[in-house]
Amino acid sequence: MKIIIDAMGGDNAPRSNVEGAVEAVRELGVEVVLVGRGYELMEILKELGIDELPPGLEIVHADQVVDMEDNAATAFKEKKDSSLTVGLNLLKEGKGDAFVSAGSTGALLSGATLVTKRIRGIRRAALAPLVPTAGGGSILIDCGATAECTPEYLLQFAFMGSYYAEHILGRPEPRVGLLNIGAEEGKGTDLQKQAYALLKAAEAEGRLHFTGNVEARDAVLGAVDVIVCDGYSGNIFLKTLEGTALYLSKQMKGMFKKNPLTKFAALLVSGGIRDFKKLMDSREVGGTALIGISKPVIKAHGSSDGYAIKNAIAQAQKFAASGIIESITANVEYMRLPTGAKTAEE
């Protein structure tokens, strides 16, 4: 399998991307195409003690870089020789099986939508990270790709998230919940109420395991495998979860450093502390799948180091081999508004 990397994207680029690519080739058995300024990439390889490209590693030169200051909606068009644009075109042309970028989320979303295209019938692509929950992690869809949604979008997010949980997390009949301010059917705005009706109908047809509304608290406690929401609510949910994890980690660190006795206690539970930090560490997952695009695309965290990039490549490898895109494509007809229903406006 061949994974294409936007080598110039991310806060620590290009070094982090080169390091991650080298480790991925060694450990995962994949081929990696680094897209970026070839001379810079070769210099980094030499610093890593690699004088010639090893088997499985390829460089495609792209002279421009999409910066965070660039207009996200037009950057990939205005910089046609950027690592992002060239990489997405390679994916579109079938010269790789998946694409990974730690660069601008907006530019990646726009580029993936207009270059590689959405799956026919899918109204909006969605960012679907795996968030830590008591149930071993849940898919949050969407977490920021589409801030304002229609009920039809949420219906499609539910199906796409369900397929992802089934194929990637290995959970047959994943439980799907609609993020809301209460568990009762009549809760929420018109968006949630209308989406609830669509999801309930899909559940009645046996196409989704929809369990109803889910409050944020219960979602974190592992009540569902897929958390469905608009991008605005999802981003707030995700950032709150991340902030809470950082706060708890800081508090625990201070608590265990109070005196010799608490330091000794920290030694006794050090294994548990390491497991907790690993659970909350975004580097372990590597990136977020952009679901609904016709080819596998992974958005890595902007601050990714080499370890995170390697894990993002591993995620891309799983995504490309999972059959998720094929499942979505084969079932798009069930993800639309019922015949006669008012069409959601783009």
N, C-alpha and C positions, 0 to 999 in steps of 0.2 A: 504494500500500500504506500502511496506517495502523498505526503502532506506538504502543502504550500504555506510558507511563513512570511508575513509582512515583517521583514527583518528590521525595518527602520521605525516601526511603530512601538510606542511605549515610553515610559519615563526613563527606563534603563537601557533603551535601545542604542546601538544595535548589539552591544555585548551580551545582554541577557538572552536575546533571541539566538545568538550564535551558540552560547553555552548550552541552552536548552535543546537546540537542534542536535548538537554533538552527542549529548547524553541520550536523547531519544533514539538516535541511530544505533548507539551502542547497546541500549537496554531494551528497546521496544521492537527492534527488528523492522523498523519502517524506513522508507526513503524520505528525505526531506529536501525541499527546494527553498533556499533562502533567497528572497527577492529584495534587492536593495543595492546600495553602492558597493560594487564588487571589490574595489580596492580597500575600502574600510573593513569589509567582512574578512578579506584575506589577511589583513593586518591583525585582526583579533584572533583568527585561527593560529597565526604564527605565535602570538603571545601565549596561546594555549598549548604550544609545542607541536602544532600541526602545520607542516610546511606545504603539503599538497592535499587537495581535496580527498578525503577518504571515501571508499565505496559507500554508496547510499546517500551522500551529501552532494548537492548541486547548488550552484549560484546562478541566478538570472539577474542581470544588471538592470537597475532602475535608478535614475539619477535624482529624481525629486522625492520630497518627503511631505506628507500631509501633517501639518502641525496642528496643535490644539487650538491655535488662534484662527485657523482657516475656517471659512464658512462650511459647516458640516454638510449642508445640502448640495453644495456645488464643488467642493474641493476635489472630488475624484474626477470631475469633468475638467476643471481648470488645470489640474496637474495630471495630465494623461500619462506622464512617464514617472509617476510616483509608485512606490513599492506597493501601496494599497491597490491602485488601479491596475497595475500590471499583474499583480497577484490574482485579483478577482477575474481578470480576463483569462489567465491561465486556467483557472478553475472552470470558467465557462466553456473553454475550448477542450476540456477533458484531459488536460495535461497534469492533473492532480486529482486526488479523491476528496480532499477537504482543504479548507483555508482557515488559518489562525492569525488573529491580529490583536495586539495589545494597544493599538492606537485609538484614535477618536471613535467613540461609540456611534455618534451621529453620522459621521462620514462612512463608517463601515455599514451601518444600516441602510443609508441612502445608496451606497455603491452596490451592496449585495442585492437590493431591491431592483435597481435599474440595470445592473450589468448581468448578474446571474439569474435574476427574475424570481418572483414568488411562484409557488406551485399554483397551477391554474385553478382558480376557484377560491383560493385563500385570499381574504380581503386585506389582512395585515399580518406581517411577520411579528413574532414576539420573542422577547428575551426571557429565557426560562432557566434561572439558576437553581441548583440544588441547595436548599437552605437547611441548616442543622435543626432537627426537631427530635422530640423524644421517640419518635417512631423510626429513627434511623435516617432521617432526612426526607424532605418533601420538595416537589417541584413547584416553584412559584412562577406563575405565568399570568400576566406580563409584569416585568419589574421596571419598565420605563421606556420601551420602544414606542408605545402609543398611549399618550396621556389621556386623551378623550376617546372613549370607545362607544360602540353601539352594542345592543344585546347580541347581534349576530357575531360580532367580533369575540365576545366572551364565550359564546357557544363554540366557536372554532378553537379558541384557546383551550377550552376544556378537553376537546377531542385530541388536540395536538399534545397537550400535557399528559393526557392519559396514555397515549402511544409511547411517549418518551419514558414515562414511569415503568411501563410494561417492558419495553425493549432494553432500556439502560439499567434501571434499578432491579429488573427481574421480578416485578410484582404483578401477578395475574389479577385481572379485574381491579385495578387501582381505585381507591376511594377518591372521589372528586368532590371538593367543597367550594362553595362560592363565598369569598371573603365578604363579611358583612358586619353590621353593628349589633346583630343579634341572631339567634338560631331560628327564630320563628319565620314562617313563610312570608309574612307581610312586611318584613323589615326592609330598610334601605330606601334608596331613591328609586325613581322610575327605572333607571338602568338596571339595578339589581332585581327589581320585581319582574321586569320583562325577561331578563336573562334567566331568572329562576324558572319561569314557565317553560322556556325553551329547553333548559337542562332537564327539567322534570319529564318533559315529553320524550327526550332522548333516552332517559332512564327507563321509562315505561316501554319503549321499543326494544330494550335490552342492548342498547348500543353504548351506554355509559353507566358506570356504577356511581351515580350521583347521590350523595348522602345529605344534600341540603346546604343551608347556610352554615358557615363556620366563623366564629369569632377569632380574632387574632390570637388571643390567649390559648384557645383550644387547638388552633393550628400549630402553635409552637409545642404544645403537649402531644402532638402526633395524632390528632384526630383524623387527618386525611393524608393521602399520598400526593394529591395535586391541589394546590391553592390557586383558584381562578380569580382574577381581578383586573381592573383597568391599570394601565401603566403608572398612573399618578398614585393610586393607593398602594400598588405593589412596591413602588420605589420607596415610599414612606415606611412601609412594613419592613423592607429589606434594610434600609439605613438605620431604623430603630433597633433591629435585631443586631446589626453590626456594632452599633454604639453601646448597646447593653452588654454585649460580650466583652468589648474593650474595657468598659467600666468595671465589670465583675472581675476581670483578669487583674486590673490594677488594684482593686480592693483586696483581692486574695494575696497578691504579692506583698502589699503593705501589712496585711494581717500576719503573714508568716515571718516577717522580718522584725517583729516587735521586740523580741527578746530571745535568749538562748533556747528557752523551752519551745517557743513556737517554731524556731528554726529547726529544732530536732523533729518536731511534728511534721514539718514540711518534708524532711527526709523520708519519713515513714509513708507519706502519701505522694511521693514524687512521681510514681508511675501513673497515678490517677490524674495528677496535675498535667503531666505531659499529654495524656490521652485527651483531656479537656481542651488544651490549647490546640492540639491537632484537629479536633473536631471543629473548632471555631476558626481555623486557619484557612483562608480562601486559597492559599497556595496549593493545598492538598487536592482541591478539585481542579484548579488550573484555569477554568474559564466558564463562560455561560454560552449555552447553545442558542443560536438564532434560528428558531423553528418557524417553518413556513416558507423558507427559501428553497429553491429547487435543487440546491447543492449544499452539502454540509459546511456550515460556517460557525466558528467558535470565536467569541469575544473574550480574550484574556484580560485580566485586570491590568490597568495602566501602570501600576507599580510592580508588575511581575518581575521576579528575578529568574535566573536560569532554571531553578527547580520548578517554579510555577509554570514556565513555558514548556518544560518537558511534560508536566502533567496535563497541560492544555493540549499538547500534541497527542497524548494518550487518550484524552477525551474525544478528540477529533477522530482518532482511529476507531474508537468504539462507535461513535456516531455514524461514521461512513459505512461500517460493517453491520449496523443494527437492523436496517430495513425500515427505519422510521419514515423516511421520505416516501418510500413505496406504499406504506400503510396509509399515510395521509392522502396520497394521490388516489389510491383505490377507493377511499371512503369520503371524498370531498362532497359527494352528492347528499350525504347525510348531515353535513355541517352547514346547510343553508336554511334560510327561513322557510317555513312551510308554504306550500303553494297558496297564493291568494293573500299572504301576509304582506304588509308594507315593506318595501325594500329599504334596507339601511342605506342612507346616503354616504357616499365617500367623503 
